[in-house]
Amino acid sequence: MTVLLDELRDSAQRDGVEKFVVGAEVHQDGSALVVTRSELDDFLPGIDEAVHGLGALGGSSNSTL
């Protein structure tokens, strides 16, 4: 898996990508974790979404989440 992530990251850098989004689906006992944005958020207030984070190309996926 690490090799694939490294290849994707290298390819993105060659294409000029500077940031990426990492997402995860978290399941436990038949349920899934969903987060809801604050109603005060400027971007898509109040929507439900998967856990995710915006990272830099040099960062790890785990630390981004």
MDTraj code that builds the backbone (N, CA, C; nanometers):
import mdtraj as md
import numpy as np

residues = "MET THR VAL LEU LEU ASP GLU LEU ARG ASP SER ALA GLN ARG ASP GLY VAL GLU LYS PHE VAL VAL GLY ALA GLU VAL HIS GLN ASP GLY SER ALA LEU VAL VAL THR ARG SER GLU LEU ASP ASP PHE LEU PRO GLY ILE ASP GLU ALA VAL HIS GLY LEU GLY ALA LEU GLY GLY SER SER ASN SER THR LEU".split()
xyz = np.array([
    [0.0822, -0.1201, 0.0000],
    [0.0000, 0.0000, 0.0000],
    [0.0861, 0.1258, 0.0000],
    [0.1947, 0.1246, 0.0771],
    [0.2823, 0.2420, 0.0846],
    [0.3415, 0.2754, -0.0518],
    [0.3779, 0.1722, -0.1290],
    [0.4350, 0.1951, -0.2616],
    [0.3340, 0.2655, -0.3510],
    [0.2081, 0.2212, -0.3487],
    [0.1043, 0.2844, -0.4284],
    [0.0864, 0.4304, -0.3884],
    [0.0811, 0.4580, -0.2580],
    [0.0668, 0.5965, -0.2115],
    [0.1851, 0.6817, -0.2553],
    [0.3054, 0.6261, -0.2473],
    [0.4248, 0.6994, -0.2918],
    [0.4169, 0.7303, -0.4406],
    [0.3731, 0.6326, -0.5208],
    [0.3612, 0.6536, -0.6656],
    [0.2563, 0.7609, -0.6962],
    [0.1436, 0.7563, -0.6281],
    [0.0397, 0.8570, -0.6486],
    [0.0887, 0.9963, -0.6105],
    [0.1592, 1.0047, -0.4981],
    [0.2116, 1.1324, -0.4520],
    [0.3162, 1.1872, -0.5499],
    [0.4060, 1.1018, -0.5981],
    [0.5082, 1.1441, -0.6947],
    [0.4444, 1.1920, -0.8243],
    [0.3442, 1.1190, -0.8717],
    [0.2744, 1.1568, -0.9943],
    [0.2034, 1.2918, -0.9772],
    [0.1407, 1.3110, -0.8609],
    [0.0719, 1.4375, -0.8338],
    [0.1696, 1.5537, -0.8316],
    [0.2859, 1.5340, -0.7711],
    [0.3870, 1.6404, -0.7677],
    [0.4324, 1.6767, -0.9084],
    [0.4539, 1.5764, -0.9933],
    [0.4951, 1.6034, -1.1321],
    [0.3881, 1.6824, -1.2061],
    [0.2612, 1.6603, -1.1691],
    [0.1502, 1.7304, -1.2334],
    [0.1213, 1.8662, -1.1714],
    [0.1988, 1.9053, -1.0702],
    [0.1823, 2.0363, -1.0091],
    [0.0839, 2.0423, -0.8934],
    [0.0361, 1.9279, -0.8461],
    [-0.0570, 1.9251, -0.7331],
    [0.0204, 1.9592, -0.6053],
    [-0.0342, 2.0490, -0.5249],
    [0.0330, 2.0912, -0.4026],
    [-0.0368, 2.0430, -0.2762],
    [-0.1658, 2.0091, -0.2853],
    [-0.2421, 1.9637, -0.1690],
    [-0.3282, 1.8458, -0.2101],
    [-0.3668, 1.7648, -0.1131],
    [-0.4561, 1.6536, -0.1398],
    [-0.5511, 1.6357, -0.0222],
    [-0.6605, 1.5669, -0.0484],
    [-0.7599, 1.5381, 0.0546],
    [-0.7552, 1.3893, 0.0851],
    [-0.7558, 1.3570, 0.2112],
    [-0.7564, 1.2185, 0.2559],
    [-0.8890, 1.1944, 0.3259],
    [-0.9551, 1.0842, 0.2912],
    [-1.0821, 1.0520, 0.3549],
    [-1.0796, 0.9110, 0.4114],
    [-1.1704, 0.8841, 0.5033],
    [-1.1790, 0.7511, 0.5629],
    [-1.3240, 0.7207, 0.5974],
    [-1.3593, 0.5944, 0.5832],
    [-1.4871, 0.5466, 0.6345],
    [-1.4570, 0.4645, 0.7590],
    [-1.5170, 0.5022, 0.8695],
    [-1.4917, 0.4362, 0.9971],
    [-1.6175, 0.3584, 1.0346],
    [-1.6038, 0.2253, 1.0427],
    [-1.7162, 0.1379, 1.0755],
    [-1.6887, 0.0656, 1.2068],
    [-1.7937, 0.0509, 1.2863],
    [-1.7833, -0.0266, 1.4100],
    [-1.9222, -0.0783, 1.4456],
    [-1.9308, -0.2064, 1.4701],
    [-2.0563, -0.2696, 1.5135],
    [-2.1745, -0.2345, 1.4223],
    [-2.1518, -0.2346, 1.2923],
    [-2.2591, -0.2090, 1.1970],
    [-2.2950, -0.0635, 1.1784],
    [-2.2218, 0.0272, 1.2428],
    [-2.2473, 0.1709, 1.2277],
    [-2.1286, 0.2377, 1.1602],
    [-2.1543, 0.3516, 1.0982],
    [-2.0477, 0.4283, 1.0339],
    [-2.0409, 0.5673, 1.0961],
    [-1.9178, 0.6182, 1.1111],
    [-1.8976, 0.7523, 1.1656],
    [-1.9214, 0.8555, 1.0566],
    [-2.0087, 0.9503, 1.0841],
    [-2.0374, 1.0613, 0.9940],
    [-2.0251, 1.1889, 1.0765],
    [-1.9611, 1.2899, 1.0206],
    [-1.9489, 1.4175, 1.0903],
    [-2.0394, 1.5206, 1.0228],
    [-2.0893, 1.6136, 1.1010],
    [-2.1764, 1.7187, 1.0496],
    [-2.1058, 1.8524, 1.0632],
    [-2.0991, 1.9255, 0.9520],
    [-2.0387, 2.0589, 0.9564],
    [-2.1239, 2.1530, 1.0404],
    [-2.0592, 2.2472, 1.1029],
    [-2.1292, 2.3481, 1.1810],
    [-2.2219, 2.4296, 1.0896],
    [-2.3352, 2.4685, 1.1405],
    [-2.4256, 2.5579, 1.0665],
    [-2.3602, 2.6940, 1.0417],
    [-2.2568, 2.7262, 1.1199],
    [-2.1875, 2.8539, 1.1049],
    [-2.0731, 2.8474, 1.0029],
    [-2.0451, 2.7285, 0.9498],
    [-1.9363, 2.7106, 0.8534],
    [-1.9703, 2.7849, 0.7242],
    [-1.8726, 2.8530, 0.6664],
    [-1.8937, 2.9253, 0.5403],
    [-1.9096, 2.8307, 0.4220],
    [-1.8482, 2.7116, 0.4293],
    [-1.8509, 2.6166, 0.3185],
    [-1.9438, 2.5003, 0.3524],
    [-2.0529, 2.4864, 0.2803],
    [-2.1494, 2.3775, 0.2976],
    [-2.1933, 2.3577, 0.4429],
    [-2.2487, 2.4613, 0.5043],
    [-2.2904, 2.4495, 0.6441],
    [-2.3964, 2.3421, 0.6638],
    [-2.3808, 2.2643, 0.7720],
    [-2.4815, 2.1679, 0.8121],
    [-2.4817, 2.0353, 0.7393],
    [-2.3926, 2.0143, 0.6413],
    [-2.3973, 1.8870, 0.5704],
    [-2.3260, 1.7768, 0.6491],
    [-2.3696, 1.6540, 0.6236],
    [-2.3042, 1.5368, 0.6817],
    [-2.1998, 1.4877, 0.5822],
    [-2.0849, 1.4414, 0.6334],
    [-1.9782, 1.3954, 0.5447],
    [-1.8878, 1.2965, 0.6157],
    [-1.8056, 1.2284, 0.5363],
    [-1.7083, 1.1336, 0.5903],
    [-1.5932, 1.2105, 0.6553],
    [-1.5228, 1.1435, 0.7441],
    [-1.4046, 1.2018, 0.8070],
    [-1.3002, 1.2265, 0.6983],
    [-1.2432, 1.3458, 0.6959],
    [-1.1424, 1.3770, 0.5945],
    [-1.0551, 1.4919, 0.6430],
    [-0.9499, 1.5164, 0.5671],
    [-0.8608, 1.6272, 0.5992],
    [-0.7820, 1.6695, 0.4779],
    [-0.7372, 1.7930, 0.4773],
    [-0.6565, 1.8492, 0.3692],
    [-0.5112, 1.8421, 0.4110],
    [-0.4281, 1.7811, 0.3289],
    [-0.2872, 1.7641, 0.3640],
    [-0.1936, 1.8196, 0.2597],
    [-0.0674, 1.8322, 0.2952],
    [0.0366, 1.8722, 0.2013],
    [0.0987, 1.7468, 0.1434],
    [0.1617, 1.7579, 0.0279],
    [0.2195, 1.6408, -0.0386],
    [0.3224, 1.5696, 0.0454],
    [0.3912, 1.6375, 0.1330],
    [0.4937, 1.5722, 0.2152],
    [0.4404, 1.5041, 0.3392],
    [0.3134, 1.5285, 0.3734],
    [0.2575, 1.4747, 0.4957],
    [0.2050, 1.3340, 0.4788],
    [0.1812, 1.2675, 0.5905],
    [0.1278, 1.1323, 0.5843],
    [-0.0246, 1.1355, 0.5878],
    [-0.0863, 1.0331, 0.5295],
    [-0.2313, 1.0231, 0.5297],
    [-0.2852, 1.0121, 0.6718],
    [-0.2185, 0.9354, 0.7559],
    [-0.2642, 0.9175, 0.8943],
    [-0.2616, 1.0477, 0.9721],
    [-0.1568, 1.1268, 0.9555],
    [-0.1506, 1.2528, 1.0297],
    [-0.2524, 1.3528, 0.9779],
    [-0.2866, 1.3449, 0.8481],
    [-0.3879, 1.4338, 0.7915],
    [-0.5247, 1.4043, 0.8512],
    [-0.5578, 1.2760, 0.8638],
    [-0.6869, 1.2399, 0.9223],
    [-0.6917, 1.2747, 1.0700],
])
top = md.Topology()
chain = top.add_chain()
for i, resn in enumerate(residues, 1):
    res = top.add_residue(resn, chain, resSeq=i)
    for name in ("N", "CA", "C"):
        top.add_atom(name, md.element.get_by_symbol(name[0]), res)
traj = md.Trajectory(xyz[None], top)
